[in-house]
Amino acid sequence: MGLLDKAGDVGSAKKPVAKAVPKAKPVAKAVPKAKAVAKAVPKAKAVAKAKVATPVPVAVEVAEPVAAVVKKARPQGLPENFEIASANARRIAWFTNFVVNLGPIFAFLFSVTILDAFTTIFALIALIALILNLIVVPVMSGRTLGNFVSRTKNVNSSGNKPIFLHALLVYSTGIFALMGLIFLMVNVQNVLNSKGTEQIWASVWSILGVIFIVLYFVNVSFKNSSALKQGLYDTLFGAYLVKHVPVAGEESTGIIAKLESMGTYGDRYSKRQAEKKIKREEKAKAAEEEQAILAESSESGADESDDSADDSADKSDSESEDKTE
């Protein structure tokens, strides 16, 4: 019995040890939780990467000044503080430029056609006058001799002088028209009578002459239809012929000052024209007053005749009534 009891005691002592083994299984199940901890590591890496990517907005800040650069719209129309030149000033400028540009050319043509002599002096004078009035003076001052005499100038929409090419085209329109007329007169017969290369060249010069003449009339048409008196080239360059008023502190020296003094001739002509205009207006006003007086006298005479006729009619009516009684 004692041995059996001891064997039972040993068996009973071993059984709890064997049952304690399954209780250790939850410890083994805790391993997946450790895996979850291991999986959380990539999230931390992603957070680290996001922190590294934060300097991206710096590139946007650098690009902002480029987007902020915007070109200013070019001003259009007549600039402020400028007044369009009067018709009288335009006539003075046109006549002066006509004499300076075409006068020597006409003298040269007269010497060649009428006198039958090619005078080098006239040719040089014509060439020098054209270069001075169409290139040199406009480059120096933005004005021609006609502008100085008439106290006018050309300005663009910004209030600055246009490029010299504008003056070259505007004030050479008449010269080109004259050249076109000469081209036609010289080459028309060759176009009709000649053949081959000669006819081709004659046709080219004739077409060029027609283009010059057409441009002249187109320029005149633009001026007549424009409220600001802009010609063809004025419209292309956005230029306006305005009165020249010296700015405070503006001083002219040298050749420009001498050219400015030429404006006195234009002032005298303008003064004479203004006086003539006043006299014409006074004469027209006096004539209107005389006509008004004559009209009033005729109306008063008509009223008196009507009154006398009414009186005579009343008298005749009264006499007829007396007779009937």
Secondary structure, 3 states (H helix, E strand, C coil): CHHHHHHHHHHHHHHHHHHHHHHCHHHHHCHHHHHHHHHHHHHHHHHHHHHHCCCCHHHHHHHHHHHHCCCCCCCCCCCCCCCECCHHHHHHHHHHHHHHHHHHHHHHHHHHHCCCCCCHHHHHHHHHHHHHHHHHHHHHHCCCHHHHHHCEEEEECCCCCCCHHHHHHHCCHHHHHHHHHHHHHHHHHHHHHCCCHHHHHHHHHHHHHHHHHHHHHHHHHHHHHCCCCCCHHHHHHCEEEEECCCCCCCCCCCHHHHHHHCHHHHHHHHHHHHHHHHHHHHHHHHHHHHHHHHHHHHHHHHHHHHHHHHHHHHHHHHHHHHHHC
